[in-house]
Amino acid sequence: MTLSIQHQESYSRGELLLRTIFGAIYIFVPHVFLLAFIGIWAGILGFLAFWVVLFTGSYPQSWFEFQVKLMNWSMRFTATIMHLVDGYPAFGVNGTSDKVSLTVSYPETISRGLVIVRTLFGAIYVVLPHGVCLMFRMMATGVLAILAWFSVLFTGNYPDRWHAFNVGTLRWGLRVQLYMTFLTDEYPKFTGKELEEDAAPIAEAEAPAADDTAPARDDASPATDDATPASDDAGSKEKPDGE
Amino acid sequence: MEGHSTHIALPQPHEIPKRDREDAMGAYLMMFAAWGAGLPLPLLNLLAAIIYFFTNKKTSRFVSFHAYQSLLTQIPISILNASAVAWTLRNLYKDYAFSDYFWTYFIFIGLWNLIYMIFSIIACVQARKGRFYYFWVFGRISFARYFGPDAVSLEEKEKPNLPPEGF
């Protein structure tokens, strides 16, 4: 898993004040409103995914991608509301940002045993130790966020190390979330730092991932190629409601 | 080419990507959505099936077929369940007696749900294998919508995926 939130050279003081005074109205309310509804859907999919993983040993890929995209949206929103980046967070699971990016490589298999262990004992061996550490870290993050607010207001600069620390808190929490929602089998490390082993597989996986799916889709499309001559990237995707 | 009235071959299991098979399987799991939400509202399953259908209808025909069939089968069962819930609530809040009619209906609903669950799980497993599975009536309606009669002439009888019987 890689989470990167860009540290800007300079931050807009005007945006900072705008976010502080009106952020609840124009950022918090609309995003949280939508995230809550889509979160219900994500929760339903997560619950069903538990059973799918239990019986098949793999997380449905499109559901996995949906969950990651939703986390991406949530991170865009959180980073903005925490003043880690300027700008307005894009709405929607398909929204993108040039300052905030979350990448999680899709695991072909998920351990069924671990799924049961996590469900039964996750609160003890994951939530409790990480929760205690994160609680203290979040306190520190809160203090730094307040100090950084003044720093941005007076100097237009968010101290680099504070920024890294606050992003690290988000990254750590996200790792715990990924583990507890069965999106990865890797036990979360007790650190907020970017891990080298996280970055490497994703870099390798990104290029072949597109290649892997494309031929598979092409294989399927001849079955319906007459009906879908115009499929492009979707390749392979048929247009069923053409009638 | 005009429209899609030309040949539409049925995709066979080896031609269907894993992702599509998983998505098709997911359609039948929507019957458990209310459990996931933790709310005993039968219409939630129907709502989930509708959302799933609309989010997947532009993927492959295979997925759309299963999502549509799942949605159609949810409609009668959701109505039956909703009426059972409404009847129960009415009796509870208005202090009416739980008559024999009520219990008969309740048992009927229970059996119906059990049968529906069994067939849905079978459909779920078949979909994940890349196979078609046709529910009574709804299978034909869904097949007609996404493949139509032209699919029939193309199929050979030994292929795993065939149109519904007598289509």
Contacts between the chains, C-beta under 8 A, distances in Angstrom:
chain1	res1	chain2	res2	distance
A	40	B	37	6.5
A	41	B	48	8.0
A	41	B	51	6.7
A	43	B	36	6.4
A	43	B	37	6.9
A	44	B	33	4.9
A	44	B	36	4.0
A	44	B	37	5.7
A	44	B	48	6.2
A	45	B	36	7.8
A	46	B	36	7.5
A	47	B	32	7.7
A	47	B	35	7.0
A	47	B	36	3.2
A	47	B	37	8.0
A	48	B	26	7.0
A	48	B	29	4.6
A	48	B	30	7.9
A	48	B	32	6.2
A	48	B	33	7.4
A	48	B	36	5.9
A	51	B	29	7.3
A	51	B	32	7.5
A	52	B	22	7.7
A	52	B	25	7.5
A	52	B	26	7.6
A	52	B	29	7.2
A	56	B	128	7.1
A	58	B	22	7.8
A	60	B	19	7.8
A	60	B	22	3.9
A	60	B	23	6.9
A	60	B	25	7.5
A	60	B	26	5.8
A	61	B	18	7.3
A	61	B	19	4.9
A	61	B	22	6.4
A	62	B	19	6.0
A	62	B	22	6.9
A	62	B	23	5.5
A	62	B	26	7.9
A	63	B	22	7.8
A	63	B	26	6.8
A	213	B	17	6.9
A	213	B	19	7.0
A	216	B	17	4.1
A	216	B	18	7.4
A	216	B	19	7.8
A	217	B	17	5.8
A	219	B	14	7.9
A	219	B	15	5.4
A	219	B	17	7.5
A	220	B	11	5.7
A	220	B	15	4.6
A	220	B	16	5.6
A	220	B	17	5.9
A	220	B	20	7.1
A	220	B	60	6.7
A	220	B	62	7.9
A	222	B	9	7.8
A	222	B	15	7.4
A	223	B	9	4.6
A	223	B	10	6.9
A	223	B	11	4.1
A	223	B	12	7.1
A	223	B	15	5.3
A	224	B	8	5.7
A	224	B	9	6.4
A	224	B	11	6.8
A	224	B	60	7.8
A	224	B	61	5.9
A	226	B	1	6.9
A	226	B	4	7.7
A	226	B	6	4.8
A	226	B	7	5.2
A	226	B	8	6.8
A	226	B	9	7.9
A	227	B	4	4.2
A	227	B	6	7.0
A	227	B	7	7.9
A	227	B	8	4.9
A	227	B	61	7.7
A	228	B	4	7.9
A	229	B	1	6.2
A	236	B	17	7.6
A	236	B	60	7.6
A	237	B	58	7.2
A	237	B	59	6.0
A	237	B	60	6.2
A	238	B	59	7.9
A	238	B	60	5.0
A	238	B	61	4.9
A	239	B	58	7.0
A	240	B	57	6.5
A	240	B	58	7.2
A	240	B	59	7.9
A	240	B	60	7.1
A	240	B	61	4.4
A	240	B	64	4.0
A	240	B	65	7.7
A	240	B	146	5.2
A	241	B	57	5.8
A	241	B	58	7.0
A	241	B	64	7.2
A	242	B	3	6.9
A	242	B	4	4.7
A	243	B	3	7.1
A	243	B	4	6.2
A	243	B	145	7.2
A	243	B	148	7.6
